[in-house]
Amino acid sequence: MSTKFFNNNHGNTLFEKFKGIAEGMPNLHSFLAVVGYFRSSGYFKLRKELGDISEIKILVGINIDDIFRKHNKALLMLADEEKAKEIYHSGFKEDIVNALYSREVEEGILQMCEDLVSGRLQMRIHATKNLHAKFYLCLPENHSEHSDGWVIMGSSNISDSGLGIKQPPQYELNVAMKDFDEVKYCSDEFWALWSEAIPLTAEDIGGYTTETYLGYQPTPYELYIKVLIDTFGDQIEDDFSIQLPDGVKDLKYQKDAVIQGYQMLMQHNGLFLADVVGLGKTMIATMIAKRFVEENGRNTNILVVYPPALEDNWKNTLKLFGIYKKAQFITNGSLSKILEGRDQYKDKEEFDLIIVDEAHGFRSDSSGKYDELQKICKSPCANLGFLKSLQKKVMLLSATPLNNRPDDLLNQLLLFQNSQGCTIDGIPNLKGFFTPLIYEYKKLMRERAQRDVTSEVDKIYEQIRGKVIDKITVRRTRNNILNDPDYKADIKSQGIIFPNILPPNELEYEMDVDTRGRFYETLKQLTDGRSENNPRGKGLDYARYRAVEFLKPEYRSKYKNAVHIGQTLAGIYRVHMVKRLESSFYAFKRSLRTLLRITNDMIKMFEENKVIIAPDLKVKDLQAKNMELDQIIEYAVAKGYVREDILFTADCFDPIFLNMLHHDREILQRLNSDWEQEQDDPKFDKFRENLTHKFFDKAINPSGKLVLFSESVDTLSYLYERLTKEIGRTDVLMVTAANRNRLMPTIKENFDANFENESTKYNIIITSDVLAEGVNLHRSNVIVNYDSPWNATRLMQRIGRVNRIGSVAPSIYNYMFYPSQQGDKEIQLYKNALVKLQGFHSAFGEDAQIYSKEEIVKVFKMFDNNVKDSIDKKIALLREVRDVYNSDRKLYHKIKALPMKSRVMREKDKHRGKSVIFVSSNVKMEFYLATSKGVEAIDFLDAVKYLKAKPEELPIPFTNEIEHYKHVNCALDQYTTEYVEAADTSSINRVDLDKTSLEANKFLRTIKQITTDTQLKLQCDTLIRYINEGIYSQLPRYLKSLSREYKNDRLKMKQEEYKLQMEIDKLIVGYQTMNKEQRHNAQDLSNPQIIISEYFK
C-alpha cells in the first residue's frame, strides 16, 4: 500500500528521499529548511545531491542538545543577536569536534563555508521562539498549483543520523507531501520565520572555522606541548600551598609529590605512595589528606589504617597539620570493629578518604582483614562533599608494595579499582592483564631451582611497571632526587644528607669437622621425609601436624582439603626447622625440644584413646601447661566446642599415622641427644670477632651505634645473654613484640636522630622485625642481619630504619650472615630472597644492593630502565611544560586552547607512514601508534619520543592523506572496543571470568530460577553485577563455597530458600557499592575524543 510516510530504514531514508526529488525534479531551484539543529558535518552529503541548485536557505531553531540546554532557556526570553551567534558558534565548533574524522566530512564543512561566502547558501538562526518544527521545502523558481513542489515534515534534522547516513541509522518518522496547498502553507510559514531570524554572515562562519582544527595549523612543538599539558593537567598550574607547621621542612620533592599524588587520587580514586623508606611518606600523605579536606569540605572523614607500632606517629602528624579531628584511627587487625559498629567507629559509608600505611600487609586477597578493608574502601560515600564523589579515595603507603608475587600488586590495586572498567590508561581489564603474567611468574618459580630466572622475572615486572605502576604510583628513590638539579639544590640548602648504601658485606663462618657432620646429618633428617616425590624418604614426617590428613575418609570429610592442609603444615614446619638451624644453634635446640614434646603429647593421646583435633584451641599450648586430656576436653566444651567434633579415638585414623609418630619420635630423640653435646657456636664467634674489630670501628661507625635484626626471638635472647653476661656489655637493648610499646621512649632517646633529648645509655639494639617498620633508628649507620627473613623485602625495610631523613653518617654498612650452602640447597632461601628482591627492583627501582653482591640493582629512572643515574624523565617533562607556563604564559594558554583534533604533518624518514593519535574520554586517555600493519596502544613516554619537537620546527602542509584518516579511525575503533564496550558489564562474556566467578554466577542464576521472591532475584542480579565487574575478591569464592554445599540440588535449595535468603541478605549488606546509575555517572567512558594526531610523511 502506498503511503506518504517513511522512516530511516535502509533505502527509505530522508537522504534517499532528497536524492530522489533532486533527480526527478529538473526545475528544482530552491531548497529551504527549518530545523531544530543543523550539523555542518551532515551538509557534505546533502550538498552533493543538491547539485547546481540556485538557492539554499537553512533556518536553525533552538539546539536541544544537552550541552546547550543552559543557554536555550535564555534564548526563549532574549532576542539578543550577539548571544544567539555566540551559542551557534559553540554549536558549530562542537559539531566539528564530534563529526566523523574523514576527508569527505571536512570537505563538506569547508564547502559549506564557501557556499556562504558565494551567497549560494544562506543561514539564519531563530532566537526568539521555542522552535521545534522540522520541515524541508524543495521548490521550483516560481511555485504554483501547476508546478512541482515538495514539503517533507517529521522528526529528522540535518545531521548524519537525521539524514540516515549513519550506520546503523537512527529511527526517524517523516511524511512527504506535494499538494500545492500543503506546500504553500509551509512555504509561507518558512518566509515568516525567516524574516524574524538573525542572519549568519560569511564573516561569522569564517571566524568560527579558524577556531577549529580545520582553520588553524599548529607547529609540531605546539602539538608536543599540548600533549604534555593534557597529560599532566593540574600539576602544571597547581599553586597549592600549605602552611607547614613549625619544625617541618619545606621540601620541594615532597611538595611535588603532594601535587602529583592528589591528581592521581582524583583521577583513579587511589594511588600508591611508594617513595623508598625514609623519605617522608607519612608527611606527604598527610599533606595530600589536608588538601583533600580543604577541597571536599568540613564534613570530610578520614580513616587511617596502620600497624600498631605506628599509631603515635600518625596521630601526632595529623595533629601537627590540624586535621586530627577529621580522622579516626584503627590498627590493621581491627577493621571488623568498623563493619560491626563497635568502639564508636563511624559506619564505613561515612569515610571519604582511606589511608593505609604499610599497605603490603594487605597483599593477600584471601585474608580476612583484606576482605574487611575492601568492603570499607568499595562502599559508597554518604557525604558527597564539594567534590561530589561517591567513590572513596584510597592512599596505599608502602616502600615495598610488591612483596612476593605479581598477585600482591593486583590485590592492592583492587582496593580502589575494579577488575572491569579499570581507570588506568591501557588496562581495560586488570585481571585480564595480570593473569598471564601471574601464570608465567609461577612457571618461573617452579624452574628457579634448575636455572637462573631473574632476567625473565625482570621482564614480567618491567611490563607491570610500564603498564600499571608508573600511572598510579608516586615513587622516588634517593637517586631520583639527587639526579634532579632542583631537588638536589633544595635538600643541600636545607642540610639534608642522603647516605651512600654500600654493597652487602658477607659474614661467613666455618664449622669444625664434628659440627659440620652433625649439621649435614640434621639437615638430611629435617628435609628427607616421605612424600609422593620421595616415597623412600627416611627423615622426619612432621606427623604431629598431619592428623587430619590421616583420618579415615568417613571422619576426614568434615575437613575441607584435609590432605592438602596436612602436607602444607608439614612443609611449613620443615622450612621453620631449617631456618631455625640457620638462625642459631640455640634456637634450633629449643625448636627441636618443642617438636619432640608435642610429638610425645600426640602419642600420649593415642595411648589414652582420646585424640583432640581443634586447631583454634591450641591444644599443644594447653598440654605444655600440664593440663590433662580430660581437662582440655572440658575446657573445649566450655568454650563452645561440640565434643563429637573435636574428639576422636585411635581407630578413627589410618594405622600408618601412629607408626609415623613413632618414627618421628625416634629421630627427634636421637637429634636432641646429639645436639645436646654441641657446645660450639661458630656463627656467634664470627659475630663477636666483628663486634670487636669492625662494627664499632670509628672509621665506619662514627656514632658508635649498632642495629641487629633476627627473625627468631630465641636467637635474640641467646645473643642478649652472651653479650651482657659473657662479653659484659651493659649497653644492649633487646626489643620484641612483648616489650616494644614499653621501650619505645627508650628506643627514641638512644637511636632516633630526630629526638631532641638524646641518650647514650644503649648503643646496641637487637630486635625482631617488630622494629622493621615505621621506626627511626638512624643514629646508627651499621646494620647486622643475623639471619635472613623469609619475607625478603623485609630486608629493605630493615635498612630503611637507618637510612632516613636526618641521617648524618656518609655511608650505611649492611652486614649479612648468609645461609650455608647446604641449607640453601634444601630450602633455596638465598635464591628465593634474590628472586623476590629482583622482582621488586624491576618493578619499583631501588638505590642499592640489599641482599647480595650478585643482585642486579636497577637504578632506572621511572620511565627509562636503560639509563642509569640520569634525571627522572617524568619529572623532566613536567618541568619542561612548567617552564613554558612560567616563562611565556601567553604561549602556554594559546597551546592549552588548541582545538580538539589538532594535527600536524611532519617529514621524518624513520617514522614515514606512521601516525600517533591521542584519544581521551572523561575517564581515560590513551595513545596509539598506527601503521599500515595496524594500530597498537603505546605508553605516554613512547608517544613523547615521536611527538617531541623543537620550537623552530615548522610543519609541512597538511594534505589529504587517506592513510592518516584510516589510522585515526582505527585508533578510535580500538579505544571503543577496549574501553566503552569493556565498561558495559552486561556484555561481559564467559571468557572474561575465572572459573570461581563462573561457578558463583551459575549458583546465583539457579537461585533466581527456584525462587518466586522478586526481592531475592534483584539481590542475585546485584551480586552477579559485582562479580562481573570484579569489585570484591572474596565474594565469588564465598558463593562458590556455598554452592558446593548444595551441589546443584534444586530441591534442597528450594527447601532451604529461607536460609539462602539470609545468606544473600548478609552478602548484600556486607558487599555494598554504588548502583549502576551512580557508577555510570562516576565513570562515563562514552564519546571518546581525538585530542591530537600527528602523521609522518
N, C-alpha and C positions, 0 to 999 in steps of 0.2 A: 504494500500500500504506500502510495506517495505521501510524503509529509514535508512540511516546511522546516521541521525541527531537525537538528543534527547535534551530535556530541563529538568528543575528540577521539573516538575510536579510529583505528588505523584506516586511512583513506577517506575519512569523513571529518577532517579537522577544519578549524577556521582557516588555517593556511591554505588547505586544499580548496576551500570554497572561494577564497580571494583569487587563487590561481585560476580556477575555472571561470570566474567572472571576467578576469583580465583577458583570458584567451577568447572568450565568447562575446566580448563587447568591444567591437572595433572602434567605437566612438567614445570610449572611456576618456574623460577629460579631468575629472576631479575625484580625489579620494579624501573624504572628510571623516574625522574620527573624534568621538568623545569617549575618553577612557578614565577609569579611576586612577590608574598609574601607567606610565609609559616606560618601557625598558629600551634604552638605546641599543642594547645588545640584541633585542628582538627585531630591530629595524632592518638589519642586514639581509635577512631572508625575504622580508616583505618588499624591500626596495627593488630587489632583482625582478620580482614578479610584476611590479607596477610598471616596469619598462620605461617608456618615454612619456608617461603621464605628465600633464602640464601643471597640475595643481595638487599639492598635498598639504592639508591643514589638519593639525592634531591639537585637540584641546584636552589638556591634562587636568583632571579634577584633584580631589583630595587623595593623597597617598595613604593608604590604610596599613602599610607595613608597620610592624611593631616598633621599629626604630624611629618612626616619625609620629607616633601617637601623641607624644607630649607636645608636639608642635601643632598638630591638627586642631586641637581644642582652641588654640589661639587663633587659628585661621578662620574658624567659624564666627569669630567675633570681630576680627580686624580685617579691613581691606587695605593692608599695608603692602605696597608693591615691592619694596625692598625686602621685607620679611618673607614674602612669598617667593621671591627669586632666591633668597638665601636657602630656603628649605628645598627648593628644586635643585639648587646647586649641590646640597648634601646628598640628595637622592641620586643625582647624576653620577657623582663620584662613587657612591655606594654600589650603583648599578655596574660600573666598570670593574670595581673590585670583585663583585660576585659573578661577573659574566664568565662564560666558558673561555678558557685560555686557548684561543685559536686565531690563526691569521684571518680567517673568514670573518669572525666576530669583530676583530679590530678594524678590518677594512670597512665593515658596515658602520661602525661607530664614526670612523673618520669620514665616510661618505655622507652620513647624516650632517656632520658639521659643514661639509662642502655644500650640501643642498641648502642649508640655512643661509650660507654666505651668498649663494647664487639666487636665492629667493624662491627656489623651486619648492622648498619645504618651509612652511610657517608653523610656528608653535606658540601656543598661549597657555597660561595657567589660570585656573579659575579659583580665586582665593576667597570668595565671599559666600559660597553656598556649599551645603553638605551634598556634594555631587557624587552620587554612586552609580549613575547610569552608565552603561557601555553600549554604544551603537556606532555603526560604521556605514557610511554612505558612499556608493560608487555611482557617479553621475556623469551624463554627457555635458557638453558645454552649455546647452540650453535645454534644461529638463522640462518636459511637458507630458501631457497624458498620451502623446503619440510617440514618445521616445522611451528607450530603456532606462532603467534606474533601479538600484537595489538598496535596501537597508537591511543590515544584519544587527540583531539585538540579542543580548544574553549575558552570560557571566564572564566572557573572555576579555582580558586586557591584552595590550600589545606587549607580549613577553614570550620567551621561548616556551613556557608552559602553557600560557593562554592560547598561543597560536597552534600548539600541538606538535611543535618540532622537537620537544624534549622527550626523550625515551626513558622510562615509559611515560606516555602522555598523561597530563592531569585531567581529571574528568571535568568537562565543561558542558553546558547545555545552551544552545543558541537557536535562534529562529531566523530564517532568511525570507524576506518579503520583497515583492516588486510591484504591488498595486500602487498606482500613482498617488492615491490619497494618503496611503500609509507612508510612502517615501516622502511626499510633500510635507506632511506633518513633521516628520523627523528633521527634514531639511530646515524648516522654519525654526524649529527648536534649536538646531545647531547654530544658526546665524544669530539668534537671540543671545545664546550663551557666549558665542564668540565675541559679540560686541561688548560684553561685560568683562572679558578676560584681559589679563596682562600679557603683552607681547614679550616673547623671548627673542632677543636680537642675536645676530651672529657674534657680536662682541661678547654678549653674555656667555654663550656656549664656548666661544674660543677661550675666554678666561677660565671657564670651568675645566676645559681639556688640559690646559697647562698644569693643572694641579693633580693630574693623574699620571700614571706611568707612561701613557701614550704621548704626553706633552712635555715630559722632562727627561733628559738623559743624564743620569749621574755618572761620575767618574768611577773607575774601579776602586779608588781609595775611599770615596764616599760610601760605596756599597759595603766595603770591608768594615768601615767604622760603624755603619748601620747595623751590621750583624753583631758586633761587639755590644752596641747599645742595647739591642733587643735581648741579647743573651744575658748580660749582667744586670740589666734592669735597674732597680732602685739602688743597687750597690754603688753606682757611679755618682749619683747626685745626693746620696744619703748623707745628710749633715747631722744625723742623730748624735747628740752629745749627752753624756750622763755626768751628773755631778758626783765625782768619785769621793768616797769618804776619806777622811784624814788617814794618812798612812798607807793608802792603796796607790801603787804605782800606775801612772798613766802610760800604758804600753801600747804602741801603735799596732803591733801584730795582734794583740788581744782585741783592740777596737775593731780592726778589720774582720776578725773572726766573728764578732758580735753582728756586724752588718751582714756578712755572708751567711752566717747561721740563721739569722732572723728571716732572710729571704727564702732560704731552704725550708724553714719551718712553715712559712706561709704557702709556699708552692707545693710541698709534698706532705704537709701535716706532720712532719717529723724529720729528724736528722740524726746522724752520728756525730757527736763531738768527740773526736779521737786524737787530739794533739797528744804527742808522746808524754809519758809521765813527767810531772814536774813543771809543766808549762802553764798551769793555772786553769784547768778545765772548770773547776768549781766556780772560780771568779767569772769566767766567760759565760757559763751557763746562767749564773745569777744576773749578769748584765742583760742577757737576752730575755730572761724572765721579767726583769724590771721594765724593759721596753715593751714586752707583751702586755703587762699590766697597764702601762700608760696608754697603749693603743686600744686595748679591749675594754677598758673602763674599770670603775671601782668595785664592781661585783665579781671581778675575776677571782677564781680559786685555783691554787696551785697544789699539787701533790708531789712531795719529794720522797723517793724510794731509795734506800741506801743500806749497805751492810751496817751492822750495829756499831762497828768501830768508828764510823764516820758521822754519827749523829751530831755531836757537838760542833764539828766543822761546818755542817750545813746550817744548823740553827744560828750559829754565830755570823756566818756570811750573809744570810738573808736579813738578820737584824742590822748588820752593817749597812746594807743597801736600803733599808726601810720597807721591806716587803714581807717581813716575818709574819705579820698578822693576816696576810693573804694566803698563807700556806698551812698545810697540815703535813706532818712528818710521820713516816712509817718505815720500819725495817723490812727488808726484802723477804723475810719469812713470815710476816704478819698480815699479808694482804687480805686474808679471809675476814679480818675484822671489818674491812670496808664493805665487803659483799654481804656480811651478816649483820651490819649495822651496830657493831659493838664499839665500846670505848669512845663514844661521841664523835666518831668519824662521819663525815658527810657522805651522802649517797654517791655512788660512782658517777651518776649523771651531773652532779654539781661541780665536778672538776673540769677546768678548761685546759690546763697545761699539766702534763705529767713529766717530771724529771726523774730519770732512773740512773743512779750512779752505779759504777761497776756493772754495767748492763750485760757484760758477758756472762754474768751469773744466770741470765735467762736465755742462754743459748740452746737449751734443750726444750723442745716443744712438748715433751712427754711428761714433764714435771707438773706437779700441782700448782706451784707458785707461778709457773708460766701461764697456765690456763687462767689463773686469777688475774694476773696482770693484763692479759689480752682482753679479758672481759671488761676490765676497767677502761683500758685505752680505746676499745672499739665502741663503747656505749656513747650515745649522742649527748651533746652538751645541753643542759637545761637552760643555761644562761647564754643567750646569743651574744650579748655584749655589743660593743660598737663594731666589731669585725664581722658580726652576723654569721659566725661559723658554727655549724652543727657538729663538725668533726673536731675531736680533741687534738691538741698539738702535743707531740711526744719528743722529748730530747733524751737520747741514749748516750750516756757518758761512759767511755772506756778507752784506755790506751790500747787495749787488746780485744776488740770486738770479735775478731776471728780467732778462735781458741784451738780448735782441733780440726774441724772439717768445714767444707763449704756450707753444710746444713746450718752451722752456727749462725752465719750471716743471714741466711734466708729466714730462719726462725725469728731473729731480732727484727728484721725488716717487716715481718708480718705483724708486728706490734702496732705499726701505723700505716701499713699498706695492705691491700687485698691482693690475693694471687691474680685475680682477673681485674682488668681495669686499672692496672698499676700506673701511677703518675710519672714514673721515671722514664725519661725520653729513651726510646729504643727498646723498651721492655713492656710489651702489651700484656704478657703473662709471666709473672715471676717464677712460678713453679715450672712452666714450660722452658724457661731459660736455665734454671738451676738443675733440673732433673738429669740431663745428660752429663753435666759437669760432676754432679754427685756420683753418678754411676762410674764415670771414668776415674774419679778420685779413689773410690772403693777398690776398683780393679788395681790401681797402682799400689794401694796399701797392701794388697794381697801379694804383690810381686816384690815388695821392697826388701824382703829377706834375700832374694836371689840377685838383685841388681840395684844400682843406684837410680832412683826415680825422681830425684829432686828437680832436675831440669823440666821434667814433664809436669810435676806438681806446679812449678813456676808458671807454666803456660796456662794451666787452669786458673790460677789466681790472677794472672795478668788479664784474662778475659773478664773475670769478675770485677777487677779494679776498673778496667776501661769502660765497661758497660754499666756498672752499677755504682761502685764505691765513690768514684770521682764526683758523681752527680748529687749524692745525698750526704756527703761527709765533709766536715771541716777538720782537716788534719794537717799539722805541720810538725816536722821534726826540727831539732835544733839546727841542723844543717840548712834546712829550708830558710830559716830565719837569718842565719849567718850569711847565706848566699844572696840575700836581698839587701841592697845598699841602704835603703831607708830603714828597714828593721834593724840592721846591724848598727847603724849610726845611733838609732834610738836607744837600744839597750846599752850601748857603750856609754852614751851620755848619762845614763842612769846608774852606771857602775855595776851592771849585771854581767856575770861571767858564766859561760857555758863550759863546763869542764870537758876535757877530752877523755872519752871512754876507751881505755886501752884494750887490746885483744885479750881474751881469757888467758890466765896463767894456769898451767896444768900442775896439779899436785898429785904425784904418783907415789904409791908406797909399795914396798916389796915384802912378801911373806916368806918366812923360812920354809924349809922342806916339809916339816911336820904340819905346820899351819896350812901350807898350800895343799897338801894331800887331804887334810880334813875339809878344807874349803871345797875342793873338787868333788869329793865324795858326797858332801852335804848337798851341793848343787844338783848332783845327779839324783839323789833321793827326793829332793824337792820338786823336780821337774819331770821325772821319768814315770809318771803314773799311767795306769792303763786307760786307754781310750780307743775309739774306732780306728784312729790312725796309728795307735801304738798298743795293740792288744797284748803284747808280751811285756809291757812295762812292769818294772819291779819297784818303782818308787811309791811315794805317798799317793793315796787315792782321795784324800781330804773327805773321807766318807762322812764325817760329822756334819758336813754342810750339804749332804745329798740325800737326806732322809726321804723327802717327798718323792724323789726320783725312783726310789726302790720300794715304795708302797705297791702292794698288789693292785692290779687295774681297777678292781671294784672300789678301792679306797682312794686311789690316786685321782679319780675322775673329778673330785671336788676341787682339785688344784689345777688351774689353767696352766698349760705349758710346764708341767711338773718336771719333765726330763730336762728341758732347756734351762729351767731355773736352777736345778741341781748342778748341772755342768757349768753354768755360768758362775755360780757361787764358788765352786771348786777352783775355777780358773782365776777368779779374783783373789782368793786366798793364796793360791800358788804364787801369783805375782807379788802379793803382800809379803810372803815369806822371803822371796829372793831379794826384794827391796830392803827388807829388814837386815838381811845378811850384808847387803851393800852399805847400809847406813852405819851400823856399828855392831860389833860382836855382842856387846852388852844388850842392845835392843833385840837382836836375834835370839839370844838365850831366853829373854823374857817371853818372846812370842812362842818359842819352842815349848816352854813350860806351860804356857796357856793352852796351846793346841793339844798337848798331851793331857792336860787336866780335863778339857771339855770332851775329848775322845773317851777318856775313862768314865766321865759322867754319863755319856750316851750308852756305853756298855753296861753301866750300872742300871740304867732304865730298862734295858733288855733283861737283865738278870731279875729285876723285880716285876717284869712283865707290865710295866707302866711307861710307855714311851709318849712323851709330850711333844707335840708339834704345834707351836704357836709363836711365830716369828716376832710379833709385836709385843709379846710378853717378856722377851729377853730371859728365857729360861736359863741360859748359861750364867747370867749375872746372879740370878737367884740361887743357883747351885753353888756359885762361888761364895755366897754368903752362908753356906752350910744349911740351907733350907732343905728339909726332907721332901720327897716327891709328893706325898700326900698333902703336905703344907702348900706346896706350889700349886697343886690341883685346886685346893680350896681357895687359894688366893686368886686363881684364874676365874673360878666361878663367881667369886665376889666382884670381880672386875667386869662381869657380864658375859664371859665366855660360856658356851654350851659344852658341858663335859664331853659329850659324844663327838664333838667337832675337833677337840684337841687331844684326846686321849686314845692311844692305840695299844694293842697288845703285840707281843713279839711275832705272832703268826700272821699279822697284817702285812708283814714285809717279806720280800724275796729273801730266802735264806742266805743268798750271797752277800747281803748287806752286812750281816753280823760278822761274816768272815772278813770283809773289807775293814771293818772297825778294828778287829784283832790284828790284821795285817798292819794297819796304820800305827797301832799302839806299839807293836814290836819295833818298828822303825824309829818312832819318836823316842822310845825309851833308850834305844841304842845311841841315837843322835844326842839326846840330852846328857847321857853319861859321858859321851865322847867330848862334848863341848864344855862340860864342867871342868875338864882338865886343861882347857885352853886359857892361859893367863896372859899371853902376849896380845898386844894391840898395835900392829904396825901403822895403822891409819892414824891413831892418836899420836903415836911417836912422831910421825911426819908433821902433824899439826903443831905439836909442841916445839919441834925444831924451827918451824917457820915463825911461830909466835915469838920466839926469842930473837931470831936473826933477820926477819923480813917484814912481818906485818906492822911492826912498830918502828921501823927504820924511819927516822925523821926526814930522810930524803924523799920518801914516797908518802909518808903519813904525818904531815906537819901538825895535825890537830891531836894525834895520839888517841884516836877513837877507832874502834873495830866493830863491825856488824857481822854476825854469823847466823846463817839460816840452816835449819834442818826440818824435814817433814816429820821426824819422829820425836815425840815428847820424851820417850825413854832415852834417846840419844842425848837430848838436851840435859836431862837430869844427870846422866853419866858424865857429860862434859863439865857441867857445873860442879859436880862433886870433885872431879880431878883438878879442875882449875883452882878451886878455892882451898881444898884440903891438901892436895899433893903439891901444887905449884905455889900455893899461898897467896893467890891474888884476891884482894878484898874489893876490887872494883868491877866485879862481874854482876850483871843484871840478867836474870832469866825470865823470859816472858812467854806465857802460853795463854790459851783462851780462858783458863781458870783465873788468872790474876791480871789480865790486860787492863780492864777498866780501873782497877785499884791502883795500878802502877802508871797509868797514863801521865799524871803530872810529873812523876819522876823521869819518865822517858823524855818528855819535852824539855825538862830542865837540863838533861845531860846530853841529848842528841839532836834537838831541833835548833838549827841555826837561826830561826826566826824568833826564838823565845828570848825575851829580854833578860830575865834573871838566870843566866847560865850557871851550871854547876859542873864540877869535875869529879864528883864522888864516884861515878861509874864511867868507865872507859871502854868496857867490852859489854856488848849486849848480845845475848844468844837467844834466839827466838824461833818459834814455829812460824808458819805462813800467816798466822793471825795478824802479823805486822806487815804483810806484803802489800797491803792496800791502804791508801789514804793517810799515811803517817809520815811525818818528816823525820828523817834520821841523818840529815845532810851535814851535821858537824863532822861526820865520818866520810872518808872517801875511799875506804878499803872495805870490801865485802867478801866474805868467805861462804861458799855454798858447800856445806859439809856433805850433803848428799843431793841427788838430782830429783826434783819433784816430778811426779807422774804427769802433771799438767805443765808442759814445757814452757808455756808463756808466763807461768808464774815466775820464771827466772827473770823475765823482762820487768815484771813488777817489783821484784826484789831490788834490782839495780835502781829502779825509779825512786826508791826510798832515799838514796844518797845522791841522786842526780836531779836536783830541784833548783827552782829559782831561789837564789840566796846561797848556793854552794860557793865556797871560797877557794877550795883546792883546785889547782890547774888540771889535774888528771884524776880519773877514777880507776881503781885497780880491782879486778874481778878474778878471784881465785876459785878454782873448781876442783873438787875431788871427783874424777870420772869413774864410772862403773868399770870394774875389772873386765878384761876381755872375755873371761868365761861367763860372767854374769850377762854381759851384753849378748853373748851368743844365744842365751836362753830366752831372755825377755826383750832383747833388742832395745833396751832403754835408750841407749845412745842414739840409735837410728831413729827411733820414734821421736825423740826430742829434736833431732836435726830436721827431720821432715816437717814436723809441726811448725817449728820456728821458721823454716824456709818458706813454708806456705804463708805464714804471717807477713814475712818481709815482702814477698812478691805482691801481696795484696795492699799493704799499707806503707811499706817503707820503714826503715829504722836507721839509727845513727851508727851503730857499732856492732861488732861481733859479740854475741852473748853466750853462746853455748860452747862453741869450739872454733879453733883456728881454721877448720875446713869450711865453716859456714860462709855462704856467699851472701854478703850483705848488699842489698841494693839501695844505695842512697840515690834513688831516682827522684827526679822532680815529678810532681803529681801527674804531669802529662807527657813525660818523655823518659821512658825507662832505659833509654840507650845513653843518656847523658848523665855523667856523674859530677857532682859538685858544681852544678850550674843553676841559674836562677829558676825558681818555680814558674813554669810557663803560665799557669793560670793567673798568678799574681802579676806577672809581667804584662799580660794582655789587659787585665783590669787597670793597671797603672797607665798603660798606653791610652786607653779611652778616657781615663780620668784627666790625663794631661790635656787632651783636646777640650774637655769640659772646662778646665781651669784656665787654659791659655787663650781659647778662642770660643767664647760662649755663643757667639752668633753662628759660627760654622757648626758647632755642636747641635744647636737647635734646628738648624737647617737640615742637617743629616737625619736627626731624630724624626723630623716631619716628612721624610721622603715617603711618597705614596706607596701603598701596597702594590705588589707585583713589579716593583722597580727592577730593572735588569740592565745588564752590561754585556757587551760582546768584546772579547779580548783575543789577541793573537798570541798564542803560545804553542809552539810545535809539540812540546812534550805532553800537552793536555788536549791536543786537537780532537775535536768531535765529542768532547765531554761537556756535561752541564752539571753545575752544583745548584741544588734547589733547597731553599729554606722554607719549610711548611710549619704552620702553627695553628693551634686552636686555643680555646680558653684555658685548657689544662696542659696540653702537650706541645712541645716544639721538636722538630726533627729535621735533620739534614740528610740529603740524598745525593748520591753521585750517579749520574745516568750516562750510559754509553750506548753504542749500537748493540751491545750484548745484553743490555738490561739495566735495571736500576737496583741500587742497594743502599740501605741506611748506613751512614758514616758518622763517626764521632765528631763532636764540635771542633776538636783540635785538628782532625783530618780535614774538615771543611775549611778551617782557617788557613791551612797550608795552601789550598787552592786560591782562596779569596784574597790573601794578603797582597797589598799593593802600596806603592809609594804615592805621595800626594801629587807628584808631577806626571804620573802616567795618565794618558788620555785613552778613552775608549775608541774602538773603531765603529763606524756607522752600523746601526742595528739593521740588518737585512732580514727578510722573512725566511729564516732557516726552518724548513719544515721539521727537520730532525730535532731542533730545540723545543718546538711546541710539543712534539711527541714525548720528549724527555720529561717535561714539566707535568704533563697529564699522567704519565706513568707513575711519577712520584706521588701525585695526588691520589691516584688509584691505590697505590700501596699503603699510603697513610690511612685511607678509608678502610681498607681491608684489615690492617693491623690494629687500628685503634677504635674507629667508630663502630665497626662490627664486633670487635672483641669486647667493647664496653657493654654491648647488649647481651646480657647473660641468658636471655631467652633463646638465643641462637647457639649457645654452647653445646657442642656435640659430645658424645661419649668418649671420644678420643682425648678430649681436653682434661678429663677427670681421672684420678688414680682409682685403683681397684676398691679402696676403702670408701671413697666418696660415692662410687657407683653402687656399692652394696647398701650404703646408708640411704641413698636416694630411692633405690628399689624398695627398701623397707618402708620408707615414708609413703611411697605411692601405694603400697599394699594396704597400709593403714587407711588411706583415703578410700580405697575400694571396699573395705569391710565395714566402714562406719557410715552412718547417716547424719552424724553431727556436723553441721556446717562450720561451726567454730573450729572443730578439730581439723577439718580439711584445710581451712585457711591457715591454721598454725603449721600444718605439714608443708603447705606451699611456702610459707615464710622460711622454714628450716631448709627446704630444698634450695631456695634462693641463697641463703647464707653459704650453703655447701658449694653451689655453683660459682659463687663469687670468690670463694676461698677466704672468707672473713675470719673464721675461727678454726684453729688447727685441731683441737681435740673433739670438736662436735661430731664430725663424721666417724671418728673412732668409737665414741661412746655409742652412737646409733648402730654401728656395726656390731659392737658387743651385745647390745640389746637385741638386735635381730637374730644373733646366734642362739639366744635363749628360746626363740620361737621356731627356728628352723623352717620358716615359711609355712608354718602350720596355721592356716587361716581360721580354722575352727577354734583353736586355742586363743588366737588373737582376738576373735570376736567375743569369746567367753571372758577374756580379761581386758575388755575395752576400757573399763574404768581405770584399771591400773596403767594402761598405755596413755590414757588421757592425763593422768597425774604426771607421768614421765615427760610427756610433751609440754605440759604446762611449766614444769620445772625448767626445761631447756629454753622455752620462750622467755621466761623471766631472767634466767642467768645469761643467756646469749642474746642480749638486746642491742640493736644497732639502728641506723637510720632506715626509714621506709623507702620504698622505691622512688617516690616523687622527690623526697629530700635528697636522695643520693644523686638523682639525675640533675637537680639544680646545683648541687655542690660540685659536680664533675661533668660538665657538658662538653663532650668531645666533638659535637656536630659542627658543621660548616667550617672545615679547615681552610685556611687562607694561605696564599702564596705570599710570603714576606718579600723575598728577593729571589732572583735567579741569575746565573752567570753562564755564558756559553763561550767556549774556546773554539775559535775558528781556525 
